[in-house]
């Protein structure tokens, strides 16, 4: 799925930093992930991820938020395109 489509669906696209990968971090895809997001995110910001696998010590690493524009950030904050459009439709008009 393309990055912009993920944003449109309300999915946070993340990218490993240069030189890092699932293999280099010892991840196999069965971990549970916690992503440290906050209210003031900006495009291309680095965020911290904690991966916990059964019987293993947690792995902490940073990734790049692949939201490329302020408009995409707004869509993501609303949870995707559909919730963003619905909120605009029901928002009271301002004089």
Beta strands, then each sheet from edge to edge (+ up, - down):
strand 1: 14-16
strand 2: 32-35
strand 3: 46-52
strand 4: 59-65
sheet 1: 1+ 4- 3+ 2-
end
